[in-house]
Amino acid sequence: MLVASVLMTVVASTLLKIGGRAVNFEGGIMTIAIGYMTTPLIVTGFAFYALAAFIWIYCLSQFDLSYVTFVSSIQYIFMILVSIMIFHEQISAMKWAGCVFIMIGVILWLRG
């Protein structure tokens, strides 16, 4: 269940980024808010976040907070993969190294 929550969060972020490109940022706050509320990808992204939050709450009720929080760090790896594959972003060696350190830390924490 925890992995499902993490994946839904990654999907939600991806949808919000894509949907945000369609919103007109000219005008006032109301124009932007209406743009958010009428863009299907943004609405769907928020729905994924909401569903992920419900699953997250379930996981928190079943497992230790420290476990759930550390395991959810795998989200960073998924987000980098999405950044590369969908948005064609360049990920520096330093960012990759940071992710490797995070994953090593999670693995060590889970074994300890």
SULFENSUL-V631770 format. One line per field, one symbol per residue. ss: DSSP state (@ for helix, = for strand, . for the rest). phi: phi as a letter, one per 40 degrees, with the letter a starting at -180 (. if undefined). psi: psi as a letter, one per 40 degrees, with the letter a starting at -180 (. if undefined). A space follows every 50 residues. Layout:
ss->???
phi->???
psi->???
//
This chain:
ss->.@@@@@@@@@@@@@@@@@@@........@@@@@@@@@@.@@@@@@@@@@@ @@@@@@@@@@@@..@@@@@@@..@@@@@@@@@@@@.......@@@@@@@@ @@@@@@@@@@@.
phi->.ccccccccccdcccccccccccccchcccccccdccbcdcccccccccc cccccdcccccbbcdcccccccccddccccccdccccfccbccccccccc cccccccccccc
psi->dddddddddddddddddddddehheiaaddddddddeehddddddddddd ddddddddddediidddddddeeeddddddddddddefihhidddddddd ddddddddddd.
//
